[in-house]
Amino acid sequence: MSFIKTIPLATTDSAVREMYERQQRAWGYVPNYAKSFSHRPEVMARWGQLLAELRRPLDDRTFELVTFAAAHELKNTSCSLAHGNQLTPFFSNEEICAIADQQTVESVTDAEQEMMRFARKVARDASTVTAADVQRLKDQGLCDADVFDIAAAVAGRAFFTKILDAVGSLPDAGFMKLDEDFRKQLTVGRPIDTAADEVMTVAGD
């Protein structure tokens, strides 16, 4: 479902087909977010490049924690579920749900707690960030470049989630395969799509 009419998977537009095929190779189907970018596939391509640069200086655990905190604060179900699931190599489902509730989790370091607190504040209203907020990060050993990297990762996530929510893009039906309690806890915005995920026919298949 979307509030805008998206370009169908059987399109003959080469740029859109290439984008759909690339996304299907990654996920096994064409995700709803890709369809939302179908009128501007070049923007999706640039987003992919930007995302790669945003995460390059961050280790996987830090990137996923910061992105998850931002997505949860931005109330985007797709990214909350996707990045919550990406945290499972580091935390149990119960711990991830506790992180979502902003509870103290023993396996989360003080520095990580501060990073997520900062990420949520940036996502919620970056104009309220103060020098004291940044100093708390530095007190945990972060440098100026680290602060920038976290702010940039959150700002990038806001760009992506706000486009999707503005056009009514629903989280993919594939998320229904996740643990029920975990899934319900992280469904913070739009509900999961009830229509099956679409798979396009690719030449040579």
C-alpha positions as CSV (number, residue, x, y, z in Angstrom):
1,M,0.0,0.0,0.0
2,S,1.1,3.6,-0.7
3,F,-0.6,6.9,-0.9
4,I,1.0,7.4,-4.3
5,K,0.7,5.2,-7.4
6,T,4.0,3.4,-7.8
7,I,5.5,2.0,-11.0
8,P,4.6,-1.7,-11.4
9,L,7.2,-4.5,-11.3
10,A,6.5,-5.3,-15.0
11,T,7.7,-1.8,-16.1
12,T,9.8,-1.4,-19.2
13,D,11.7,1.6,-17.7
14,S,15.3,0.3,-17.6
15,A,16.3,2.5,-14.6
16,V,13.4,1.4,-12.5
17,R,13.8,-2.3,-13.5
18,E,17.5,-2.1,-12.6
19,M,16.6,-0.6,-9.2
20,Y,13.9,-3.3,-8.6
21,E,16.2,-6.1,-9.6
22,R,19.0,-4.8,-7.4
23,Q,16.7,-4.7,-4.4
24,Q,15.2,-8.1,-5.2
25,R,18.7,-9.6,-5.3
26,A,19.3,-8.3,-1.7
27,W,16.0,-9.3,-0.2
28,G,14.5,-12.0,-2.4
29,Y,11.5,-9.7,-3.3
30,V,11.0,-6.1,-4.2
31,P,10.5,-4.2,-0.9
32,N,7.8,-1.6,-0.5
33,Y,10.4,1.1,0.1
34,A,11.9,0.5,-3.3
35,K,8.5,0.9,-5.0
36,S,8.1,4.3,-3.1
37,F,11.3,5.5,-4.9
38,S,10.1,4.2,-8.3
39,H,9.5,7.6,-9.7
40,R,13.0,8.7,-8.8
41,P,15.3,5.6,-9.0
42,E,18.3,7.9,-9.1
43,V,17.5,9.1,-5.6
44,M,17.5,5.6,-4.4
45,A,20.9,5.1,-6.0
46,R,22.2,8.2,-4.3
47,W,20.7,7.2,-1.0
48,G,22.6,3.9,-1.3
49,Q,25.9,5.7,-1.9
50,L,25.2,8.1,1.0
51,L,24.3,5.3,3.4
52,A,27.5,3.5,2.6
53,E,29.5,6.6,3.5
54,L,27.4,7.3,6.6
55,R,28.1,3.8,8.0
56,R,31.7,3.5,6.8
57,P,33.4,5.1,9.9
58,L,31.1,3.2,12.3
59,D,31.5,-0.4,13.5
60,D,28.4,-2.5,12.9
61,R,27.2,-2.6,16.5
62,T,27.4,1.2,16.9
63,F,25.8,1.9,13.5
64,E,22.9,-0.5,14.3
65,L,22.3,0.8,17.8
66,V,22.3,4.5,16.7
67,T,20.1,3.7,13.7
68,F,17.7,1.6,15.7
69,A,17.3,4.3,18.3
70,A,16.7,6.9,15.6
71,A,14.2,4.8,13.7
72,H,12.3,4.0,16.9
73,E,12.2,7.6,17.9
74,L,11.0,8.6,14.4
75,K,8.3,5.9,14.7
76,N,9.1,4.2,11.5
77,T,8.1,0.5,11.8
78,S,10.1,-0.7,8.8
79,C,13.4,0.6,10.0
80,S,12.7,-0.2,13.7
81,L,12.0,-3.8,12.7
82,A,14.9,-4.1,10.2
83,H,17.5,-2.6,12.4
84,G,16.2,-4.2,15.6
85,N,16.6,-7.5,13.7
86,Q,20.2,-6.5,12.7
87,L,21.0,-6.2,16.4
88,T,20.3,-9.8,17.1
89,P,24.0,-10.9,16.6
90,F,24.8,-8.6,19.6
91,F,21.7,-8.8,21.8
92,S,18.8,-11.1,22.6
93,N,15.3,-10.2,21.5
94,E,14.4,-9.3,25.1
95,E,17.4,-7.0,25.4
96,I,16.5,-5.3,22.1
97,C,13.0,-4.7,23.3
98,A,14.4,-3.3,26.6
99,I,16.7,-1.0,24.6
100,A,13.6,0.2,22.7
101,D,11.9,1.0,26.0
102,Q,15.1,2.9,27.0
103,Q,15.7,0.6,29.9
104,T,19.1,-0.1,31.3
105,V,20.6,-3.2,29.7
106,E,23.7,-4.7,31.3
107,S,25.3,-5.6,28.0
108,V,25.0,-2.0,26.7
109,T,28.0,0.2,27.7
110,D,27.7,3.6,29.2
111,A,29.1,5.1,25.9
112,E,26.4,3.2,23.9
113,Q,23.7,4.5,26.2
114,E,24.9,8.1,25.6
115,M,25.1,7.6,21.9
116,M,21.5,6.3,21.7
117,R,20.3,9.1,24.0
118,F,21.9,11.6,21.7
119,A,20.5,9.8,18.6
120,R,17.0,10.0,19.9
121,K,17.3,13.7,20.7
122,V,18.7,14.5,17.3
123,A,15.8,12.5,15.7
124,R,13.2,14.1,17.9
125,D,14.3,17.7,17.6
126,A,17.9,18.5,16.7
127,S,17.5,22.1,17.7
128,T,17.3,21.1,21.3
129,V,20.8,19.5,21.3
130,T,23.2,21.5,23.6
131,A,26.9,21.6,24.1
132,A,26.3,19.6,27.3
133,D,24.8,16.8,25.2
134,V,27.9,16.7,23.1
135,Q,30.2,16.9,26.1
136,R,28.5,13.8,27.6
137,L,29.6,11.9,24.5
138,K,33.1,13.2,24.8
139,D,33.2,12.2,28.5
140,Q,32.6,8.7,27.3
141,G,35.7,8.9,25.0
142,L,34.1,10.0,21.7
143,C,35.9,12.6,19.6
144,D,34.4,15.4,17.5
145,A,34.4,13.2,14.4
146,D,32.5,10.5,16.3
147,V,29.8,13.0,17.3
148,F,29.5,14.1,13.6
149,D,29.2,10.5,12.5
150,I,26.4,9.7,14.9
151,A,24.5,12.9,14.0
152,A,25.0,12.2,10.3
153,A,23.7,8.6,10.7
154,V,20.6,9.9,12.4
155,A,20.0,12.6,9.9
156,G,20.3,10.1,7.1
157,R,17.8,7.8,8.7
158,A,15.4,10.7,9.1
159,F,15.6,11.5,5.4
160,F,14.8,7.9,4.5
161,T,12.0,7.3,7.0
162,K,10.2,10.6,6.4
163,I,10.0,9.9,2.7
164,L,8.5,6.5,3.3
165,D,6.0,7.6,5.9
166,A,5.0,10.7,3.9
167,V,4.0,8.5,0.9
168,G,2.3,5.9,3.0
169,S,4.8,3.0,2.4
170,L,4.0,0.1,4.6
171,P,6.5,-2.3,6.2
172,D,6.9,-5.5,4.2
173,A,4.8,-8.5,4.9
174,G,8.0,-10.5,5.4
175,F,8.4,-8.9,8.8
176,M,5.5,-11.1,10.0
177,K,8.1,-13.9,10.1
178,L,9.8,-12.3,13.1
179,D,9.0,-13.4,16.7
180,E,5.5,-12.1,17.5
181,D,6.4,-10.3,20.8
182,F,9.5,-8.8,19.2
183,R,7.5,-7.7,16.1
184,K,4.7,-6.1,18.1
185,Q,7.1,-4.3,20.4
186,L,8.9,-2.7,17.5
187,T,5.8,-1.9,15.4
188,V,5.9,1.8,16.4
189,G,4.3,3.5,13.4
190,R,2.6,2.2,10.3
191,P,1.2,-1.4,10.5
192,I,2.8,-4.2,8.5
193,D,1.4,-4.8,5.0
194,T,-1.1,-7.5,4.7
195,A,-0.4,-8.0,1.0
196,A,2.3,-10.6,0.1
197,D,5.7,-9.3,-0.9
198,E,6.0,-9.1,-4.7
199,V,8.6,-10.9,-6.7
200,M,9.4,-9.7,-10.2
201,T,10.3,-11.9,-13.1
202,V,14.0,-11.5,-14.1
203,A,15.4,-12.5,-17.4
204,G,17.3,-15.7,-17.1
205,D,15.4,-17.0,-14.0
